[in-house]
Amino acid sequence: MATSIITPDDLEQFKWELLADIKQLLDKKQDKVAPVKKLSLLVLMVFLMLKISPYFLHFFCSNSMGFER
């Protein structure tokens, strides 16, 4: 009758393999979300290039463009 004993080294190895698998799954999900991050980076670049704040743009759009129904 064969017996197997789990050692602390086995548990340590299992932990690292499990963490690597979880990281791999999270990386796959982040690849699908990447276009949103890219768009937000482009918006941030526009703010930096024009040297304006998001508040200023919101204020400018809401006060200068009339809205009529």
C-alpha positions as CSV (number, residue, x, y, z in Angstrom):
1,M,0.0,0.0,0.0
2,A,1.6,3.3,-1.1
3,T,1.4,6.3,1.0
4,S,2.2,9.9,0.0
5,I,3.3,12.5,2.4
6,I,2.8,16.2,1.7
7,T,5.9,18.2,2.7
8,P,6.1,21.9,3.3
9,D,8.2,22.1,0.2
10,D,5.3,20.5,-1.8
11,L,2.9,23.1,-0.3
12,E,5.3,25.9,-1.2
13,Q,5.6,24.7,-4.8
14,F,1.8,24.4,-5.0
15,K,1.3,27.9,-3.7
16,W,3.7,29.4,-6.3
17,E,2.1,27.4,-9.2
18,L,-1.4,28.5,-8.0
19,L,-0.3,32.2,-7.9
20,A,1.3,31.9,-11.4
21,D,-2.0,30.5,-12.8
22,I,-4.0,33.3,-11.2
23,K,-1.7,35.9,-12.5
24,Q,-1.9,34.4,-16.0
25,L,-5.7,34.5,-15.9
26,L,-5.7,38.1,-14.7
27,D,-3.3,39.1,-17.5
28,K,-5.6,37.6,-20.1
29,K,-8.5,39.6,-18.7
30,Q,-6.4,42.8,-18.7
31,D,-5.7,42.3,-22.4
32,K,-9.4,42.5,-23.1
33,V,-9.7,45.7,-21.0
34,A,-6.7,47.4,-22.6
35,P,-8.6,49.5,-25.2
36,V,-10.4,51.4,-22.4
37,K,-7.0,52.2,-20.7
38,K,-5.6,53.3,-24.1
39,L,-8.5,55.7,-24.6
40,S,-8.1,57.2,-21.2
41,L,-4.4,57.6,-21.8
42,L,-5.2,59.5,-25.0
43,V,-7.5,61.8,-23.2
44,L,-4.9,62.4,-20.5
45,M,-2.4,63.2,-23.3
46,V,-4.7,65.8,-24.8
47,F,-5.2,67.5,-21.4
48,L,-1.4,67.6,-21.0
49,M,-0.8,68.9,-24.5
50,L,-3.4,71.6,-24.2
51,K,-2.4,72.3,-20.6
52,I,-6.0,72.3,-19.4
53,S,-7.8,70.4,-16.7
54,P,-10.8,68.1,-17.1
55,Y,-12.7,70.6,-15.0
56,F,-11.9,73.5,-17.4
57,L,-13.1,71.4,-20.4
58,H,-16.3,70.5,-18.6
59,F,-16.9,74.1,-17.6
60,F,-16.1,75.3,-21.1
61,C,-18.4,72.9,-22.8
62,S,-21.3,73.4,-20.4
63,N,-21.2,77.2,-20.5
64,S,-20.2,78.0,-24.1
65,M,-22.4,75.6,-26.0
66,G,-26.1,76.5,-25.8
67,F,-28.6,73.7,-25.5
68,E,-32.1,74.2,-26.7
69,R,-35.0,71.8,-27.0
